[in-house]
Each structure stands twice: as C-alpha cells, then as structure tokens.
C-alpha cells in the first residue's frame, strides 16, 4: 500500500462471542489477515447494537456474558482485500448467527509499515 493512493476498507460486523472451531471469530479473522499479508487489521468492540435479528446486545456490568457488537476493519489494496474476503466468506456463511460485511473506498494519506515481529 502506498501513500496518497486509493484502497478499500473491509468492515465485518459480528458479535464478540461468535466462535469458529473453539476460537473467537474476530481473532481468527485477524490472524488470517496477517497470514494473508494484509497491511493490518483492527477489532473494535461496541457498547450497544443489533443486527438482522433485532435483538439488542449491550454491555451491562451485571451480565455474565458480554455479547456486544464488534467490527473487524481491514484496509489494503482492493484486489488483496477482495481476495482475502473470498477466503473467509465460507467461514462467515457457516456462522450460526448473522453478520454483515461491507467495503468502501478510502484515501490512504500515510502508510508506514513497521518492522515485522511475529510473537
């Protein structure tokens, strides 16, 4: 990805407790994005939200389970992001609960990759 270029942002809206093969879906997407060589991925936890089921999920300190909305965001070159989405789409289709994936064009003002450190 280059400075002052066009890219796309992939947003995947899921639940914080959604799992695939005993691991959190959001974590699995991030690890797969890294393996795929994408520029980066970020998971943001929401406070309150609802999806197609119209069930409102919110953070309340007295609840045992913290099922809240999360958004996984990935920004990179369009071809890379769309190719990556094709690889994770079968996983999203198998999910018990719903999800939403969107893309939008973004302008990359500045991108400076750091040193790669895999822990």
N, C-alpha and C positions, 0 to 999 in steps of 0.2 A: 504494500500500500504506500502510496506516495503523497507528499504534502500537496495541498491545493489540487486535489483530484476528487472525482466523484466515486462514491462507494454506496453500498446499501447496508441498512441496519435490519437485522432479523430480530424480531421480538417473539418470544414464545411465552404465552401466558398459561401457567399451570398452578397447581396447589403445592403448598410447602410440604405436604405429607405424601405426595404422589411418588410411588416407588416402581422400580423395574428391577427384577431379579434381586430383591432384598437391598437395593441401594436407592438413594434418593434420585429421582429423575433429573432434578436440576444439576446435581453433582455429576451424574453420568453424561449429561449434555456438555458440561464444561470440560470434562476430561476428554471426551471425544473431539471437541473443538480443538483442544491443544494437540491431540494426536494428528488431527487433520491438517495442522499447520496454519490455522487461522490467526489473525492478528491479536485477538483476545476475546474474552467472554466475561460478562458480569451478571451476577444474580442479585436482584433487588427484591426484598421482602416487603409486601404491602401490609397495611394496617386493617383495611376492610375492603371487601369486594364480593362480586357474584359473577357467575357465568351463565351458560345456557340453561342450567338447572334452576336458576333464580334463587338458589339457597345462598343467603348472605353468610360469609365467613369473616370473622373479625377476631382481633386479639383482645382477650379479656383475661386478666390475671388469675381469675378463679377457675378457668377452664383447664382441664387436664391435657387435652390435645390442642396444640397450637396450629390448627389448619387455617392458614391465611394465604392469600394470593402471592405468587412470586412471578417475576418476569426475568427471563434469561435474555440478555441482549448480546448480539454479536455484530461487529462492524468489520467489513473487509470488502475486497473487490467482488463485484456482482457474481461473476462466474464461480468463484470459490464458495461464496455463501450459498448459492443455489445448489451447487453440487453437494455441499455438506448437508443441506436440508434434505436432499434426496436420500442421503444415507440414514438420517434419523427419523424420517417420515414413517417407516414401518413400525418403529417403536411407539411413536405418538398414536398411530392408528390402533395399536393393541391396548392402549390405556383404558382402564375401566371408566375413569371419569373424563370429562371433556377437556379440551384445550383449544387455544387459538394461536395461530402463527401468522405474523404479518411482516411485510417488508416495506421499506420506504427509502427513497434516495436521500443521501446525506452528502454534505461537502466536508471533506477532510481538510481542515485548516492546518493541522500539525500532527504528525505521527513520528515518534522517535522510538524505535524499538530499543529495549534494554538488553543487557546480557541475558542469555538463556540459562536458567538454573532450574533443573528438574529435581524436585525433592521427593 
